[in-house]
Amino acid sequence: MRQLMVRQKKILDNWYKQHREELHQKGGGLWFDIATCDFFSCELLSKIEAINDTEILYQEINRYISDKVMAEKGGIV
């Protein structure tokens, strides 16, 4: 399965709730990238990978967080 699983999305939802303000302050989110995000830890990524690691996991995480930001800002998702 290449898409994020429900358990992975729940982890990302919790992370997003905790870091929403930091993302908005830094102007990030619309083009979110875990590689350049200082507060997306290796431990968190490992936890998500342990559930279901795919070759496009990084892109799926980036897209999921970007979609959440767009939805909050009134964008079309």
Backbone as XML, in Angstrom:
<?xml version="1.0"?>
<chain id="A" units="angstrom">
  <residue number="1" name="MET">
    <atom name="N" x="0.839" y="-1.178" z="0.000"/>
    <atom name="CA" x="0.000" y="0.000" z="0.000"/>
    <atom name="C" x="0.886" y="1.243" z="0.000"/>
  </residue>
  <residue number="2" name="ARG">
    <atom name="N" x="0.667" y="2.129" z="-0.932"/>
    <atom name="CA" x="1.518" y="3.292" z="-1.099"/>
    <atom name="C" x="1.006" y="4.517" z="-0.355"/>
  </residue>
  <residue number="3" name="GLN">
    <atom name="N" x="-0.260" y="4.573" z="-0.053"/>
    <atom name="CA" x="-0.805" y="5.733" z="0.645"/>
    <atom name="C" x="-0.579" y="5.602" z="2.144"/>
  </residue>
  <residue number="4" name="LEU">
    <atom name="N" x="-0.721" y="6.732" z="2.843"/>
    <atom name="CA" x="-0.589" y="6.709" z="4.295"/>
    <atom name="C" x="-1.727" y="5.907" z="4.912"/>
  </residue>
  <residue number="5" name="MET">
    <atom name="N" x="-1.410" y="5.154" z="5.925"/>
    <atom name="CA" x="-2.411" y="4.379" z="6.640"/>
    <atom name="C" x="-3.042" y="5.258" z="7.721"/>
  </residue>
  <residue number="6" name="VAL">
    <atom name="N" x="-4.178" y="4.841" z="8.226"/>
    <atom name="CA" x="-4.910" y="5.610" z="9.234"/>
    <atom name="C" x="-4.029" y="5.873" z="10.459"/>
  </residue>
  <residue number="7" name="ARG">
    <atom name="N" x="-3.302" y="4.877" z="10.914"/>
    <atom name="CA" x="-2.428" y="5.068" z="12.085"/>
    <atom name="C" x="-1.345" y="6.107" z="11.805"/>
  </residue>
  <residue number="8" name="GLN">
    <atom name="N" x="-0.807" y="6.114" z="10.600"/>
    <atom name="CA" x="0.196" y="7.109" z="10.241"/>
    <atom name="C" x="-0.423" y="8.512" z="10.221"/>
  </residue>
  <residue number="9" name="LYS">
    <atom name="N" x="-1.623" y="8.609" z="9.675"/>
    <atom name="CA" x="-2.304" y="9.906" z="9.622"/>
    <atom name="C" x="-2.598" y="10.439" z="11.020"/>
  </residue>
  <residue number="10" name="LYS">
    <atom name="N" x="-2.957" y="9.559" z="11.938"/>
    <atom name="CA" x="-3.225" y="9.991" z="13.316"/>
    <atom name="C" x="-1.960" y="10.547" z="13.966"/>
  </residue>
  <residue number="11" name="ILE">
    <atom name="N" x="-0.846" y="9.897" z="13.732"/>
    <atom name="CA" x="0.425" y="10.388" z="14.262"/>
    <atom name="C" x="0.741" y="11.756" z="13.665"/>
  </residue>
  <residue number="12" name="LEU">
    <atom name="N" x="0.560" y="11.895" z="12.370"/>
    <atom name="CA" x="0.821" y="13.177" z="11.712"/>
    <atom name="C" x="-0.165" y="14.252" z="12.166"/>
  </residue>
  <residue number="13" name="ASP">
    <atom name="N" x="-1.419" y="13.877" z="12.388"/>
    <atom name="CA" x="-2.407" y="14.834" z="12.894"/>
    <atom name="C" x="-1.986" y="15.369" z="14.258"/>
  </residue>
  <residue number="14" name="ASN">
    <atom name="N" x="-1.552" y="14.480" z="15.140"/>
    <atom name="CA" x="-1.095" y="14.896" z="16.466"/>
    <atom name="C" x="0.128" y="15.799" z="16.370"/>
  </residue>
  <residue number="15" name="TRP">
    <atom name="N" x="1.072" y="15.424" z="15.507"/>
    <atom name="CA" x="2.268" y="16.245" z="15.314"/>
    <atom name="C" x="1.870" y="17.626" z="14.794"/>
  </residue>
  <residue number="16" name="TYR">
    <atom name="N" x="0.958" y="17.655" z="13.840"/>
    <atom name="CA" x="0.531" y="18.929" z="13.245"/>
    <atom name="C" x="-0.125" y="19.830" z="14.293"/>
  </residue>
  <residue number="17" name="LYS">
    <atom name="N" x="-0.961" y="19.265" z="15.141"/>
    <atom name="CA" x="-1.602" y="20.056" z="16.200"/>
    <atom name="C" x="-0.561" y="20.697" z="17.107"/>
  </residue>
  <residue number="18" name="GLN">
    <atom name="N" x="0.487" y="19.964" z="17.404"/>
    <atom name="CA" x="1.536" y="20.477" z="18.291"/>
    <atom name="C" x="2.401" y="21.539" z="17.622"/>
  </residue>
  <residue number="19" name="HIS">
    <atom name="N" x="2.548" y="21.485" z="16.310"/>
    <atom name="CA" x="3.492" y="22.361" z="15.605"/>
    <atom name="C" x="2.833" y="23.305" z="14.602"/>
  </residue>
  <residue number="20" name="ARG">
    <atom name="N" x="1.531" y="23.403" z="14.651"/>
    <atom name="CA" x="0.793" y="24.241" z="13.703"/>
    <atom name="C" x="1.313" y="25.683" z="13.702"/>
  </residue>
  <residue number="21" name="GLU">
    <atom name="N" x="1.441" y="26.265" z="14.880"/>
    <atom name="CA" x="1.879" y="27.660" z="14.978"/>
    <atom name="C" x="3.291" y="27.854" z="14.428"/>
  </residue>
  <residue number="22" name="GLU">
    <atom name="N" x="4.179" y="26.935" z="14.727"/>
    <atom name="CA" x="5.549" y="27.030" z="14.219"/>
    <atom name="C" x="5.568" y="26.981" z="12.695"/>
  </residue>
  <residue number="23" name="LEU">
    <atom name="N" x="4.752" y="26.118" z="12.128"/>
    <atom name="CA" x="4.678" y="26.032" z="10.667"/>
    <atom name="C" x="4.195" y="27.334" z="10.056"/>
  </residue>
  <residue number="24" name="HIS">
    <atom name="N" x="3.156" y="27.908" z="10.643"/>
    <atom name="CA" x="2.603" y="29.145" z="10.094"/>
    <atom name="C" x="3.564" y="30.316" z="10.279"/>
  </residue>
  <residue number="25" name="GLN">
    <atom name="N" x="4.265" y="30.367" z="11.405"/>
    <atom name="CA" x="5.211" y="31.450" z="11.658"/>
    <atom name="C" x="6.369" y="31.424" z="10.675"/>
  </residue>
  <residue number="26" name="LYS">
    <atom name="N" x="6.821" y="30.238" z="10.338"/>
    <atom name="CA" x="7.943" y="30.111" z="9.407"/>
    <atom name="C" x="7.486" y="30.173" z="7.951"/>
  </residue>
  <residue number="27" name="GLY">
    <atom name="N" x="6.188" y="30.319" z="7.754"/>
    <atom name="CA" x="5.670" y="30.391" z="6.392"/>
    <atom name="C" x="5.624" y="29.043" z="5.697"/>
  </residue>
  <residue number="28" name="GLY">
    <atom name="N" x="5.888" y="27.987" z="6.440"/>
    <atom name="CA" x="5.916" y="26.651" z="5.854"/>
    <atom name="C" x="4.533" y="26.048" z="5.770"/>
  </residue>
  <residue number="29" name="GLY">
    <atom name="N" x="4.476" y="24.899" z="5.209"/>
    <atom name="CA" x="3.227" y="24.178" z="5.143"/>
    <atom name="C" x="2.682" y="24.052" z="3.748"/>
  </residue>
  <residue number="30" name="LEU">
    <atom name="N" x="2.588" y="25.183" z="3.054"/>
    <atom name="CA" x="2.043" y="25.101" z="1.704"/>
    <atom name="C" x="2.910" y="24.197" z="0.840"/>
  </residue>
  <residue number="31" name="TRP">
    <atom name="N" x="4.204" y="24.287" z="1.040"/>
    <atom name="CA" x="5.141" y="23.401" z="0.348"/>
    <atom name="C" x="5.984" y="22.704" z="1.406"/>
  </residue>
  <residue number="32" name="PHE">
    <atom name="N" x="5.323" y="22.024" z="2.308"/>
    <atom name="CA" x="5.993" y="21.382" z="3.428"/>
    <atom name="C" x="6.980" y="20.333" z="2.939"/>
  </residue>
  <residue number="33" name="ASP">
    <atom name="N" x="8.143" y="20.279" z="3.601"/>
    <atom name="CA" x="9.166" y="19.291" z="3.268"/>
    <atom name="C" x="9.822" y="18.829" z="4.560"/>
  </residue>
  <residue number="34" name="ILE">
    <atom name="N" x="9.684" y="17.548" z="4.887"/>
    <atom name="CA" x="10.246" y="17.055" z="6.144"/>
    <atom name="C" x="11.763" y="17.200" z="6.176"/>
  </residue>
  <residue number="35" name="ALA">
    <atom name="N" x="12.401" y="17.238" z="5.022"/>
    <atom name="CA" x="13.859" y="17.353" z="4.969"/>
    <atom name="C" x="14.341" y="18.712" z="5.468"/>
  </residue>
  <residue number="36" name="THR">
    <atom name="N" x="13.520" y="19.733" z="5.371"/>
    <atom name="CA" x="13.925" y="21.074" z="5.792"/>
    <atom name="C" x="13.201" y="21.545" z="7.044"/>
  </residue>
  <residue number="37" name="CYS">
    <atom name="N" x="12.410" y="20.702" z="7.639"/>
    <atom name="CA" x="11.643" y="21.062" z="8.833"/>
    <atom name="C" x="12.442" y="20.712" z="10.087"/>
  </residue>
  <residue number="38" name="ASP">
    <atom name="N" x="12.819" y="21.738" z="10.855"/>
    <atom name="CA" x="13.649" y="21.542" z="12.047"/>
    <atom name="C" x="12.947" y="20.766" z="13.154"/>
  </residue>
  <residue number="39" name="PHE">
    <atom name="N" x="11.626" y="20.811" z="13.195"/>
    <atom name="CA" x="10.910" y="20.182" z="14.307"/>
    <atom name="C" x="10.188" y="18.899" z="13.910"/>
  </residue>
  <residue number="40" name="PHE">
    <atom name="N" x="10.555" y="18.311" z="12.783"/>
    <atom name="CA" x="10.079" y="16.975" z="12.396"/>
    <atom name="C" x="11.221" y="16.011" z="12.713"/>
  </residue>
  <residue number="41" name="SER">
    <atom name="N" x="11.105" y="15.287" z="13.809"/>
    <atom name="CA" x="12.220" y="14.494" z="14.324"/>
    <atom name="C" x="12.419" y="13.170" z="13.572"/>
  </residue>
  <residue number="42" name="CYS">
    <atom name="N" x="13.625" y="12.677" z="13.689"/>
    <atom name="CA" x="13.955" y="11.359" z="13.125"/>
    <atom name="C" x="13.162" y="10.264" z="13.826"/>
  </residue>
  <residue number="43" name="GLU">
    <atom name="N" x="12.914" y="10.456" z="15.120"/>
    <atom name="CA" x="12.138" y="9.480" z="15.884"/>
    <atom name="C" x="10.714" y="9.378" z="15.354"/>
  </residue>
  <residue number="44" name="LEU">
    <atom name="N" x="10.144" y="10.539" z="15.041"/>
    <atom name="CA" x="8.787" y="10.551" z="14.493"/>
    <atom name="C" x="8.752" y="9.841" z="13.141"/>
  </residue>
  <residue number="45" name="LEU">
    <atom name="N" x="9.715" y="10.141" z="12.299"/>
    <atom name="CA" x="9.774" y="9.487" z="10.990"/>
    <atom name="C" x="9.949" y="7.984" z="11.145"/>
  </residue>
  <residue number="46" name="SER">
    <atom name="N" x="10.783" y="7.568" z="12.061"/>
    <atom name="CA" x="10.989" y="6.131" z="12.292"/>
    <atom name="C" x="9.707" y="5.451" z="12.745"/>
  </residue>
  <residue number="47" name="LYS">
    <atom name="N" x="8.958" y="6.132" z="13.591"/>
    <atom name="CA" x="7.684" y="5.590" z="14.076"/>
    <atom name="C" x="6.697" y="5.408" z="12.914"/>
  </residue>
  <residue number="48" name="ILE">
    <atom name="N" x="6.662" y="6.381" z="12.012"/>
    <atom name="CA" x="5.772" y="6.307" z="10.853"/>
    <atom name="C" x="6.247" y="5.221" z="9.881"/>
  </residue>
  <residue number="49" name="GLU">
    <atom name="N" x="7.550" y="5.152" z="9.684"/>
    <atom name="CA" x="8.110" y="4.126" z="8.790"/>
    <atom name="C" x="7.841" y="2.719" z="9.313"/>
  </residue>
  <residue number="50" name="ALA">
    <atom name="N" x="7.868" y="2.547" z="10.619"/>
    <atom name="CA" x="7.658" y="1.222" z="11.212"/>
    <atom name="C" x="6.256" y="0.686" z="10.928"/>
  </residue>
  <residue number="51" name="ILE">
    <atom name="N" x="5.313" y="1.578" z="10.736"/>
    <atom name="CA" x="3.937" y="1.161" z="10.444"/>
    <atom name="C" x="3.817" y="0.681" z="9.008"/>
  </residue>
  <residue number="52" name="ASN">
    <atom name="N" x="4.347" y="1.467" z="8.078"/>
    <atom name="CA" x="4.269" y="1.089" z="6.663"/>
    <atom name="C" x="5.260" y="1.943" z="5.885"/>
  </residue>
  <residue number="53" name="ASP">
    <atom name="N" x="6.391" y="1.374" z="5.564"/>
    <atom name="CA" x="7.439" y="2.096" z="4.836"/>
    <atom name="C" x="7.298" y="1.801" z="3.351"/>
  </residue>
  <residue number="54" name="THR">
    <atom name="N" x="7.146" y="2.860" z="2.577"/>
    <atom name="CA" x="7.038" y="2.706" z="1.126"/>
    <atom name="C" x="8.065" y="3.596" z="0.449"/>
  </residue>
  <residue number="55" name="GLU">
    <atom name="N" x="8.251" y="3.398" z="-0.828"/>
    <atom name="CA" x="9.240" y="4.194" z="-1.563"/>
    <atom name="C" x="8.811" y="5.656" z="-1.720"/>
  </residue>
  <residue number="56" name="ILE">
    <atom name="N" x="7.542" y="5.946" z="-1.505"/>
    <atom name="CA" x="7.067" y="7.328" z="-1.636"/>
    <atom name="C" x="6.571" y="7.892" z="-0.302"/>
  </residue>
  <residue number="57" name="LEU">
    <atom name="N" x="7.008" y="7.326" z="0.799"/>
    <atom name="CA" x="6.534" y="7.756" z="2.112"/>
    <atom name="C" x="6.817" y="9.239" z="2.360"/>
  </residue>
  <residue number="58" name="TYR">
    <atom name="N" x="8.014" y="9.694" z="2.041"/>
    <atom name="CA" x="8.365" y="11.102" z="2.267"/>
    <atom name="C" x="7.421" y="12.029" z="1.495"/>
  </residue>
  <residue number="59" name="GLN">
    <atom name="N" x="7.155" y="11.713" z="0.259"/>
    <atom name="CA" x="6.259" y="12.536" z="-0.550"/>
    <atom name="C" x="4.840" y="12.519" z="0.009"/>
  </residue>
  <residue number="60" name="GLU">
    <atom name="N" x="4.406" y="11.367" z="0.483"/>
    <atom name="CA" x="3.059" y="11.259" z="1.052"/>
    <atom name="C" x="2.930" y="12.092" z="2.324"/>
  </residue>
  <residue number="61" name="ILE">
    <atom name="N" x="3.969" y="12.083" z="3.162"/>
    <atom name="CA" x="3.953" y="12.910" z="4.376"/>
    <atom name="C" x="3.930" y="14.384" z="3.995"/>
  </residue>
  <residue number="62" name="ASN">
    <atom name="N" x="4.791" y="14.785" z="3.067"/>
    <atom name="CA" x="4.827" y="16.178" z="2.624"/>
    <atom name="C" x="3.468" y="16.617" z="2.084"/>
  </residue>
  <residue number="63" name="ARG">
    <atom name="N" x="2.861" y="15.790" z="1.270"/>
    <atom name="CA" x="1.567" y="16.129" z="0.688"/>
    <atom name="C" x="0.495" y="16.217" z="1.767"/>
  </residue>
  <residue number="64" name="TYR">
    <atom name="N" x="0.494" y="15.283" z="2.694"/>
    <atom name="CA" x="-0.533" y="15.244" z="3.735"/>
    <atom name="C" x="-0.479" y="16.514" z="4.600"/>
  </residue>
  <residue number="65" name="ILE">
    <atom name="N" x="0.716" y="16.898" z="5.032"/>
    <atom name="CA" x="0.845" y="18.098" z="5.860"/>
    <atom name="C" x="0.511" y="19.342" z="5.041"/>
  </residue>
  <residue number="66" name="SER">
    <atom name="N" x="0.962" y="19.407" z="3.808"/>
    <atom name="CA" x="0.638" y="20.554" z="2.954"/>
    <atom name="C" x="-0.868" y="20.678" z="2.747"/>
  </residue>
  <residue number="67" name="ASP">
    <atom name="N" x="-1.543" y="19.565" z="2.546"/>
    <atom name="CA" x="-3.000" y="19.580" z="2.379"/>
    <atom name="C" x="-3.698" y="20.093" z="3.637"/>
  </residue>
  <residue number="68" name="LYS">
    <atom name="N" x="-3.204" y="19.727" z="4.816"/>
    <atom name="CA" x="-3.789" y="20.199" z="6.073"/>
    <atom name="C" x="-3.653" y="21.715" z="6.199"/>
  </residue>
  <residue number="69" name="VAL">
    <atom name="N" x="-2.497" y="22.230" z="5.845"/>
    <atom name="CA" x="-2.269" y="23.683" z="5.905"/>
    <atom name="C" x="-3.194" y="24.398" z="4.933"/>
  </residue>
  <residue number="70" name="MET">
    <atom name="N" x="-3.277" y="23.880" z="3.713"/>
    <atom name="CA" x="-4.143" y="24.497" z="2.696"/>
    <atom name="C" x="-5.595" y="24.512" z="3.153"/>
  </residue>
  <residue number="71" name="ALA">
    <atom name="N" x="-6.046" y="23.430" z="3.759"/>
    <atom name="CA" x="-7.420" y="23.346" z="4.229"/>
    <atom name="C" x="-7.687" y="24.398" z="5.310"/>
  </residue>
  <residue number="72" name="GLU">
    <atom name="N" x="-6.712" y="24.609" z="6.193"/>
    <atom name="CA" x="-6.854" y="25.614" z="7.244"/>
    <atom name="C" x="-6.872" y="27.021" z="6.685"/>
  </residue>
  <residue number="73" name="LYS">
    <atom name="N" x="-6.093" y="27.264" z="5.650"/>
    <atom name="CA" x="-5.996" y="28.597" z="5.077"/>
    <atom name="C" x="-7.109" y="28.876" z="4.084"/>
  </residue>
  <residue number="74" name="GLY">
    <atom name="N" x="-8.030" y="27.948" z="3.953"/>
    <atom name="CA" x="-9.162" y="28.156" z="3.069"/>
    <atom name="C" x="-8.889" y="27.777" z="1.617"/>
  </residue>
  <residue number="75" name="GLY">
    <atom name="N" x="-7.808" y="27.055" z="1.395"/>
    <atom name="CA" x="-7.489" y="26.618" z="0.052"/>
    <atom name="C" x="-8.334" y="25.426" z="-0.353"/>
  </residue>
  <residue number="76" name="ILE">
    <atom name="N" x="-8.195" y="25.056" z="-1.567"/>
    <atom name="CA" x="-8.939" y="23.903" z="-2.092"/>
    <atom name="C" x="-8.074" y="22.671" z="-1.898"/>
  </residue>
  <residue number="77" name="VAL">
    <atom name="N" x="-8.658" y="21.670" z="-1.249"/>
    <atom name="CA" x="-7.941" y="20.409" z="-1.042"/>
    <atom name="C" x="-8.801" y="19.279" z="-1.508"/>
  </residue>
</chain>
